Structure formats: C-alpha cells, structure tokens
Amino acid sequence: MTATVAISGASGLIGTTLATQLVASGLRVRKFTRKDGGGQDAIHWDPARGALLPAQIDGLDAIVHLAGESIAGGRWTAARMARIRDSRVQGTRLIATTIAQLQHKPKVLVCASAVGFYGDRGDTEVDESSPPGTGFLAEVCQQWEAAAKPAQDAGVRVVWLRFGVVLAVQGGALERMLLPFKLGLGGRLGSGRQWMPWIAVTDAVTAIEVALARNDMKGVYNVVAPEAVTNATFTRTLARVLRRPAILPVPAFALRLALGRFADEALLSGSKVLPKRLVDAGFRYKWPQLEPALRNVLEGSP
Ligand SMILES: NC(=O)c1ccc[n+]([C@@H]2O[C@H](COP(=O)([O-])OP(=O)(O)OC[C@H]3O[C@@H](n4cnc5c(N)ncnc54)[C@H](OP(=O)(O)O)[C@@H]3O)[C@@H](O)[C@H]2O)c1
C-alpha cells in the first residue's frame, strides 16, 4: 500500500518542494490547510484556535510539520512576535497532543526548527550537543521543539530539523536579497562577521526525506551545509555569481532603524553551526559548498 505523508505549511517554501518530491517518489501527500476546501486529501486545522480533529490524522504513516508565521518581511512588533511564537508552539503542541490520542499513530513526526536555537555565539562552533543561546528566536526554538514532546512520549519517532537559511529562488531570504544585488546595491550586513548557516533547498528536502525513511534517526539534526560562511563571504559569493558589485555595506544602525529587533536577531548575528549528526549519519549533500549551490539555485547549473 502507498505510504501517506501529511505536511503542515505545505504551501510554504520548503513544503512546496517537499510535496512535489514526495509525490514524485510515489508517496501519497496530504496537506494541512487553514482554509476551507482543498479537496478530499486536505487536513483542515486551525492552530490558533486549537482545532484539529483526531480522525483527520488517524492512520497516517508520517507527518512533516513545517507551519509557522514567517519571521522575515518586516519589523517585529509585539503582535508579530507573538504570532511568530504562538503559531509554532501552539501548532506543534496541537499536532503532538493529537497524535498522542490516536489509535493508529504515525511512525514518525518530522518537525521544523531553526539554527536560531543557538542564538549569537560569535566564532564559537556549535553542534547539536550545544546548549541553546539567548534572545527571542532562541527562546521560540526551545518552546517550539519542546511542544513536540507529547508525540515522543507517546512512542512516536520524532526528528527535529534545525534549518539554516534555505536557499531557493522562489522565496525566502535569497529571493529578498536578489533585487538589491541585481541593482548593484548589495552589500554585507553590518560588520559581515556574523555566521550565516545555509542549506540548498534540494538538500533541505532530501534531509526531510531521509529523516522520514531512516528509523535510526531521532532527535535533533542541524540541517546546514558543511561549508560554513560569514555574511561577508556569502555577500561576496552571491555578488560573484550574479556578476554584480557588492561594495555598499548596509550599516547596522540603518538595519536596526528599519527593522528593529529582527535586524539584531536575524541579520546581524548568527552562529557557526556544524551539521555533526547529519554528517555522522552519512548524509550525502548535493550542494556542500556555497558557490556551486548558488549557481545551481540561480542559474540552474548542474
Ligand atoms: N526557509 C528558511 O530559510 C528557514 C530557515 C530556518 C527554519 N525554517 C522553518 O522551516 C519551516 C518552513 O519554512 P518555509 O521557509 O517553508 O516557511 P514559509 O515559506 O514561511 O511557509 C510556512 C507555512 O506555514 C503556514 N503558516 C504561515 N503563517 C502561519 C500561522 N500564523 N499559523 C500557522 N501556519 C502558518 C503557511 O502554510 P499554510 O497557509 O498552508 O498553512 C506557510 O506557507 C518554518 O517553520 C520556518 O520557520 C525555515
């Protein structure tokens, strides 16, 4: 019988690519949706209201949980920060506690998390054994990950994937960077010394597929490329691939003025995150290095 995988946040950057890939691999994909409609395969839920009928997810083989309010796209107001946190923590808890009640539980729950877990650690290398950092994103990531525990306590294999910046043209951070860079207005952010863990979308999706398939994988995995780069190196490499100059650094104060706390936590700080557990698990990256990854994402080069 065909295995059925449900995806929350299926309309997002990672979810769209994942759904296409899983269907191409012969799996049946069902999508969580917060809207009406969506056909008979849709799983209707409303994470903000705690609404998800157990019958809707009973008998699934696996769930990939990606849903959450975008952290990018503007200033972090108090209301926005609450949505960023609540959409993740409440949504994850709802899925995990509903799974725990099921007669036929999924074999695996793969939950998104982020390298924001580690906060800003300067040049210190961090891996999955490192403690959490400080700040809003680090706290959100801890609460987000903890919210999946009821599923683990109910005997389900849970895999948390801490993604770095996912590189794709159809959305996310890279898409937002393209216009200024193409106009020759790109530049490093602040000092550019902050680390910027990244992963090509193809490898991010493969990591999810491997996590679904391999029974020996459980717990937390950093989903980042092995070639760690700083923001300055990323900027230089992107400019080279686009054949544009990137000589105009964006001053930290201007970013803070425009974006508030988002600038400090998401753009001007970062950690040198190592994918220790993925490498130990023998994960084969298609794009371990930044320049070929960017050339593939932006130019489709093989
Ligand atoms: N892309 C990255 O660089 C990156 C890096 C680190 C971590 N991550 C994490 O990985 C996950 C997937 O990333 P992505 O880039 O695919 O995200 P995305 O493109 O922003 O999509 C997330 C999806 O979550 C759902 N969503 C949006 N707002 C929501 C809300 N308030 N409540 C509940 N659901 C909401 C939407 O799907 P529906 O409308 O279909 O419900 C949306 O398509 C996210 O949790 C993200 O934080 C991503």
The ligand as an SDF file (V2000), in Angstrom:
LIG
                    3D

 48 52  0  0  0  0  0  0  0  0999 V2000
   13.1890   28.9710    4.8490 N   0  0  0  0  0  0  0  0  0  0  0  0
   14.1680   29.1090    5.7230 C   0  0  0  0  0  0  0  0  0  0  0  0
   15.2180   29.7020    5.4210 O   0  0  0  0  0  0  0  0  0  0  0  0
   14.0320   28.5040    7.1030 C   0  0  0  0  0  0  0  0  0  0  0  0
   15.1550   28.5530    7.9560 C   0  0  0  0  0  0  0  0  0  0  0  0
   15.0270   28.0290    9.2370 C   0  0  0  0  0  0  0  0  0  0  0  0
   13.8210   27.4760    9.6630 C   0  0  0  0  0  0  0  0  0  0  0  0
   12.7620   27.4500    8.8060 N   0  0  0  0  0  0  0  0  0  0  0  0
   11.4900   26.9170    9.3180 C   0  0  0  0  0  0  0  0  0  0  0  0
   11.0130   25.8760    8.4980 O   0  0  0  0  0  0  0  0  0  0  0  0
    9.5860   25.9720    8.3900 C   0  0  0  0  0  0  0  0  0  0  0  0
    9.2060   26.0080    6.9290 C   0  0  0  0  0  0  0  0  0  0  0  0
    9.9260   27.0710    6.3170 O   0  0  0  0  0  0  0  0  0  0  0  0
    9.4190   27.7660    4.9640 P   0  0  0  0  0  0  0  0  0  0  0  0
   10.5130   28.6570    4.5200 O   0  0  0  0  0  0  0  0  0  0  0  0
    8.8600   26.7440    4.0560 O   0  0  0  0  0  0  0  0  0  0  0  0
    8.2610   28.6820    5.5630 O   0  0  0  0  0  0  0  0  0  0  0  0
    7.2110   29.6000    4.7550 P   0  0  0  0  0  0  0  0  0  0  0  0
    7.5060   29.6410    3.3080 O   0  0  0  0  0  0  0  0  0  0  0  0
    7.1280   30.9010    5.5110 O   0  0  0  0  0  0  0  0  0  0  0  0
    5.8680   28.7740    4.9330 O   0  0  0  0  0  0  0  0  0  0  0  0
    5.3730   28.4360    6.1880 C   0  0  0  0  0  0  0  0  0  0  0  0
    3.9380   27.9660    6.0530 C   0  0  0  0  0  0  0  0  0  0  0  0
    3.3800   27.9870    7.3630 O   0  0  0  0  0  0  0  0  0  0  0  0
    1.9950   28.3130    7.2860 C   0  0  0  0  0  0  0  0  0  0  0  0
    1.7550   29.4930    8.1290 N   0  0  0  0  0  0  0  0  0  0  0  0
    2.0680   30.8000    7.8750 C   0  0  0  0  0  0  0  0  0  0  0  0
    1.6500   31.5850    8.8700 N   0  0  0  0  0  0  0  0  0  0  0  0
    1.0550   30.7590    9.7730 C   0  0  0  0  0  0  0  0  0  0  0  0
    0.4080   30.9710   11.0150 C   0  0  0  0  0  0  0  0  0  0  0  0
    0.2920   32.1960   11.5560 N   0  0  0  0  0  0  0  0  0  0  0  0
   -0.0890   29.8800   11.6580 N   0  0  0  0  0  0  0  0  0  0  0  0
    0.0190   28.6370   11.1490 C   0  0  0  0  0  0  0  0  0  0  0  0
    0.6090   28.3780    9.9620 N   0  0  0  0  0  0  0  0  0  0  0  0
    1.1190   29.4220    9.2980 C   0  0  0  0  0  0  0  0  0  0  0  0
    1.6790   28.6190    5.8320 C   0  0  0  0  0  0  0  0  0  0  0  0
    1.1190   27.4430    5.2540 O   0  0  0  0  0  0  0  0  0  0  0  0
   -0.4630   27.2520    5.0910 P   0  0  0  0  0  0  0  0  0  0  0  0
   -1.0120   28.5740    4.6330 O   0  0  0  0  0  0  0  0  0  0  0  0
   -0.5280   26.1760    4.0460 O   0  0  0  0  0  0  0  0  0  0  0  0
   -0.9870   26.8560    6.4160 O   0  0  0  0  0  0  0  0  0  0  0  0
    3.0520   28.8650    5.2140 C   0  0  0  0  0  0  0  0  0  0  0  0
    3.0880   28.5240    3.8670 O   0  0  0  0  0  0  0  0  0  0  0  0
    9.1430   27.2330    9.1380 C   0  0  0  0  0  0  0  0  0  0  0  0
    8.6250   26.8890   10.3850 O   0  0  0  0  0  0  0  0  0  0  0  0
   10.4320   28.0200    9.2780 C   0  0  0  0  0  0  0  0  0  0  0  0
   10.4970   28.7990   10.4590 O   0  0  0  0  0  0  0  0  0  0  0  0
   12.8440   27.9450    7.5410 C   0  0  0  0  0  0  0  0  0  0  0  0
  1  2  1  0
  2  3  2  0
  2  4  1  0
  4  5  1  0
  4 48  2  0
  5  6  2  0
  6  7  1  0
  7  8  2  0
  8  9  1  0
  8 48  1  0
  9 10  1  0
  9 46  1  0
 10 11  1  0
 11 12  1  0
 11 44  1  0
 12 13  1  0
 13 14  1  0
 14 15  2  0
 14 16  1  0
 14 17  1  0
 17 18  1  0
 18 19  2  0
 18 20  1  0
 18 21  1  0
 21 22  1  0
 22 23  1  0
 23 24  1  0
 23 42  1  0
 24 25  1  0
 25 26  1  0
 25 36  1  0
 26 27  1  0
 26 35  1  0
 27 28  2  0
 28 29  1  0
 29 30  1  0
 29 35  2  0
 30 31  1  0
 30 32  2  0
 32 33  1  0
 33 34  2  0
 34 35  1  0
 36 37  1  0
 36 42  1  0
 37 38  1  0
 38 39  2  0
 38 40  1  0
 38 41  1  0
 42 43  1  0
 44 45  1  0
 44 46  1  0
 46 47  1  0
M  CHG  2   8   1  16  -1
M  END
$$$$
